[in-house]
């Protein structure tokens, strides 16, 4: 497959990101302008296109670009890619108008099936020279988590029919899906890409050090799922397991940082790439601290009761760690260069809206007064995110 095909695929992923960001802007504007649309339906469209259109398409393209034998797989991969696009467009034109109903469920189900085909295709066509790559080991684990996460959506139908949408199992199935998507599939895939870059620079990772990192990270991924169950006020042992998971992730990233810190200059990152890399590092540590806090019953209760804190945490992960991590690799592999100017607009939108969302959650918790014009300012600042993405797209017009 030619380099330009991958550029096109990344371009399409970023277009989905722009669509998801515009839907997010529409949702933020809803209470101000009293638009006449079903809010929940648009939330479904926004979340599906953000996770499956932007992140999934960008990550699967990057993984294929790095690890797969291009000559053996190009035609089949293109078919899988365009089938994926058909399911995504189907979701985009059905979710905003009907929410979870017949046609949106059909397209979502077809997407899951095509994603399984991608995993099988990836596994069968790994370039032999990467068979012993530690980056590939992380990428494979990420794909396994992606498949595991899909048990959540499959369970939803049965839960709806037997227990109803008000059951705690309904929310747990959604949280199961989200947890293994972002903590398992997405973050581990980004780690795999990072270690791939590390290995391409000829830098060795000692086998025992990598084993400690890999095992503790996976233990952390599995056990931190219990953080998503604490809103049910379960037994004390669930808090213990959640806390152990948060500590395991802290240890894993401390080990990774220990391997990195002396050799960062050897990665030959550009100024923009180093800025993106540093931002992701800081955000990962913030995420880990928040996980450690919410393993404590007092903070778990606060996180469960104040929705803005949960939304802020999810946006920290998706708009921050995962999206900025994707920008880094898209630029590094010259598939979609990121300029400092467009990134600064995006990052300002992310940082300022996160500040206001967490402020609103803290205000509800600590009974602060919310200042006048909060909703209008939040909507206005949200505009910076699609503006930054649109600038990136203008700077990366479709490859010839």
TASUL-V172702 format. One record per residue. RES is the residue in one letter. SS is DSSP state (H for helix, E for strand, - for the rest). OMEGA is omega as a letter, one per 30 degrees, with the letter a starting at -180 (none if undefined). D_LAST is the distance of its C-alpha to the last C-alpha in whole Angstrom. Layout:
{{RES & SS & OMEGA & D_LAST} {RES & SS & OMEGA & D_LAST}}
//
This chain:
{{X & - & a & 15} {X & - & l & 12} {X & H & a & 11} {X & H & l & 8} {X & H & l & 10} {X & H & l & 12} {X & H & l & 10} {X & H & a & 9} {X & H & l & 13} {X & H & l & 14} {X & H & l & 12} {X & H & l & 14} {X & H & a & 17} {X & H & l & 17} {X & H & l & 17} {X & H & l & 20} {X & H & l & 22} {X & H & l & 22} {X & H & l & 23} {X & H & l & 26} {X & H & l & 26} {X & H & l & 27} {X & H & l & 29} {X & H & l & 31} {X & H & l & 31} {X & H & l & 33} {X & H & l & 35} {X & H & a & 36} {X & H & a & 37} {X & H & a & 39} {X & H & a & 42} {X & H & a & 42} {X & H & a & 41} {X & - & l & 43} {X & - & a & 40} {X & - & l & 40} {X & - & a & 39} {X & - & a & 40} {X & H & a & 39} {X & H & l & 39} {X & H & a & 37} {X & H & l & 34} {X & H & l & 35} {X & H & l & 34} {X & H & a & 31} {X & H & a & 30} {X & H & a & 31} {X & H & a & 29} {X & H & l & 26} {X & H & a & 26} {X & H & a & 28} {X & H & l & 26} {X & H & a & 23} {X & H & a & 22} {X & H & a & 24} {X & H & a & 24} {X & H & l & 20} {X & H & a & 20} {X & H & a & 23} {X & H & l & 22} {X & H & a & 19} {X & H & l & 20} {X & H & l & 23} {X & H & a & 21} {X & H & a & 19} {X & H & a & 22} {X & H & a & 25} {X & E & l & 24} {X & - & a & 24} {X & H & a & 20} {X & H & a & 21} {X & H & a & 24} {X & H & a & 22} {X & H & a & 19} {X & H & a & 19} {X & H & l & 22} {X & H & l & 20} {X & H & l & 17} {X & H & l & 20} {X & H & a & 22} {X & H & a & 19} {X & H & l & 19} {X & H & l & 22} {X & H & a & 22} {X & H & l & 20} {X & H & a & 23} {X & H & a & 26} {X & H & l & 24} {X & H & l & 23} {X & H & l & 27} {X & H & a & 28} {X & H & a & 27} {X & H & l & 28} {X & H & a & 32} {X & H & a & 33} {X & H & a & 33} {X & H & a & 35} {X & H & a & 37} {X & - & l & 37} {X & - & l & 38} {X & - & a & 39} {X & H & a & 38} {X & H & l & 35} {X & H & l & 34} {X & H & l & 36} {X & H & a & 34} {X & H & l & 31} {X & H & l & 32} {X & H & l & 34} {X & H & l & 31} {X & H & l & 28} {X & H & a & 31} {X & H & l & 31} {X & H & l & 28} {X & H & l & 28} {X & H & l & 31} {X & H & l & 29} {X & H & a & 26} {X & H & l & 29} {X & H & a & 31} {X & H & l & 27} {X & H & a & 27} {X & H & a & 30} {X & H & a & 30} {X & - & l & 27} {X & E & l & 28} {X & - & a & 27} {X & H & a & 31} {X & H & l & 31} {X & H & a & 30} {X & - & a & 33} {X & - & a & 36} {X & - & l & 33} {X & H & l & 35} {X & H & l & 31} {X & H & l & 31} {X & H & l & 34} {X & H & l & 34} {X & H & l & 30} {X & H & l & 33} {X & H & l & 35} {X & H & a & 32} {X & H & l & 31} {X & H & l & 35} {X & H & l & 36} {X & H & l & 33} {X & H & l & 35} {X & H & a & 38} {X & H & a & 37} {X & H & l & 36} {X & H & l & 40} {X & H & l & 40} {X & H & l & 38} {X & H & a & 40} {X & H & a & 44} {X & H & a & 43} {X & H & a & 44} {X & H & a & 47} {X & H & l & 48} {X & H & a & 47} {X & H & a & 50} {X & H & a & 52} {X & - & l & 53} {X & - & a & 51} {X & - & a & 48} {X & - & a & 51} {X & - & l & 52} {X & H & a & 51} {X & H & l & 49} {X & H & l & 46} {X & H & l & 45} {X & H & l & 46} {X & H & l & 43} {X & H & a & 41} {X & H & l & 42} {X & H & l & 41} {X & H & a & 38} {X & H & a & 37} {X & H & a & 39} {X & H & l & 37} {X & H & a & 34} {X & H & a & 34} {X & H & a & 36} {X & H & a & 36} {X & H & a & 32} {X & H & a & 30} {X & H & l & 32} {X & H & l & 33} {X & H & l & 29} {X & H & l & 28} {X & H & l & 31} {X & H & l & 30} {X & H & a & 27} {X & H & a & 29} {X & H & l & 31} {X & H & l & 28} {X & H & l & 27} {X & H & a & 31} {X & H & l & 31} {X & H & l & 28} {X & - & l & 30} {X & - & a & 33} {X & - & a & 35} {X & - & l & 38} {X & - & a & 39} {X & - & a & 43} {X & H & a & 43} {X & H & l & 46} {X & H & l & 44} {X & H & a & 41} {X & H & l & 44} {X & H & l & 45} {X & H & a & 42} {X & H & a & 41} {X & H & a & 44} {X & H & l & 45} {X & H & a & 41} {X & H & l & 41} {X & H & l & 45} {X & H & l & 44} {X & H & a & 41} {X & H & a & 44} {X & H & l & 47} {X & H & l & 45} {X & H & a & 44} {X & H & l & 48} {X & H & a & 47} {X & H & l & 46} {X & H & a & 49} {X & H & l & 51} {X & H & l & 51} {X & H & a & 53} {X & - & a & 56} {X & - & a & 56} {X & - & a & 59} {X & H & a & 59} {X & H & l & 57} {X & H & l & 54} {X & H & l & 54} {X & H & a & 55} {X & H & l & 52} {X & H & l & 50} {X & H & l & 51} {X & H & l & 51} {X & H & l & 47} {X & H & l & 46} {X & H & l & 48} {X & H & l & 46} {X & H & l & 43} {X & H & a & 44} {X & H & a & 46} {X & H & a & 42} {X & H & l & 40} {X & H & l & 43} {X & H & l & 43} {X & H & l & 39} {X & H & l & 40} {X & H & l & 43} {X & H & a & 40} {X & H & a & 38} {X & - & a & 40} {X & - & a & 41} {X & - & a & 37} {X & H & a & 35} {X & H & a & 34} {X & H & l & 33} {X & H & l & 30} {X & - & l & 29} {X & - & l & 27} {X & - & a & 26} {X & H & l & 28} {X & H & a & 25} {X & H & l & 25} {X & H & l & 29} {X & H & l & 30} {X & H & a & 28} {X & H & a & 30} {X & H & a & 33} {X & H & a & 32} {X & H & l & 32} {X & H & a & 35} {X & H & a & 37} {X & H & l & 36} {X & H & l & 37} {X & H & l & 40} {X & H & l & 41} {X & H & a & 40} {X & H & l & 42} {X & H & l & 45} {X & H & l & 45} {X & H & l & 45} {X & H & l & 48} {X & H & a & 50} {X & H & l & 49} {X & - & l & 51} {X & - & a & 54} {X & H & a & 56} {X & H & a & 56} {X & H & l & 52} {X & H & l & 51} {X & H & l & 53} {X & H & a & 52} {X & H & a & 48} {X & H & a & 49} {X & H & a & 51} {X & - & a & 48} {X & H & a & 45} {X & H & l & 43} {X & H & l & 44} {X & H & l & 42} {X & H & l & 39} {X & H & l & 39} {X & H & l & 39} {X & H & l & 36} {X & H & l & 34} {X & H & a & 35} {X & H & a & 34} {X & H & a & 31} {X & H & a & 29} {X & H & a & 31} {X & H & a & 31} {X & H & a & 28} {X & H & l & 26} {X & H & l & 26} {X & H & l & 26} {X & H & l & 23} {X & H & a & 22} {X & H & a & 23} {X & H & l & 22} {X & H & l & 18} {X & H & a & 18} {X & H & a & 20} {X & - & l & 18} {X & - & l & 15} {X & - & a & 13} {X & - & a & 14} {X & - & l & 16} {X & - & l & 19} {X & - & l & 21} {X & H & a & 24} {X & H & a & 24} {X & H & l & 23} {X & H & a & 24} {X & H & l & 28} {X & H & l & 27} {X & H & a & 27} {X & H & l & 29} {X & H & l & 32} {X & H & l & 31} {X & H & a & 32} {X & H & a & 35} {X & H & l & 37} {X & H & l & 36} {X & H & l & 37} {X & H & a & 40} {X & H & l & 41} {X & H & l & 41} {X & H & l & 43} {X & H & a & 46} {X & H & l & 46} {X & H & l & 47} {X & H & a & 49} {X & H & l & 51} {X & H & a & 52} {X & H & a & 53} {X & H & l & 55} {X & - & l & 56} {X & - & l & 54} {X & - & l & 54} {X & - & a & 50} {X & - & l & 50} {X & - & l & 49} {X & - & a & 46} {X & H & a & 44} {X & H & a & 42} {X & H & l & 41} {X & H & l & 40} {X & H & l & 38} {X & H & a & 36} {X & H & l & 35} {X & H & l & 34} {X & H & l & 32} {X & H & a & 30} {X & H & a & 29} {X & H & l & 27} {X & H & l & 25} {X & H & l & 24} {X & H & l & 23} {X & H & l & 21} {X & H & l & 19} {X & H & l & 19} {X & H & a & 17} {X & H & l & 15} {X & H & a & 15} {X & H & a & 14} {X & - & l & 11} {X & - & a & 9} {X & - & l & 6} {X & - & a & 4} {X & - & none & 0}}
//
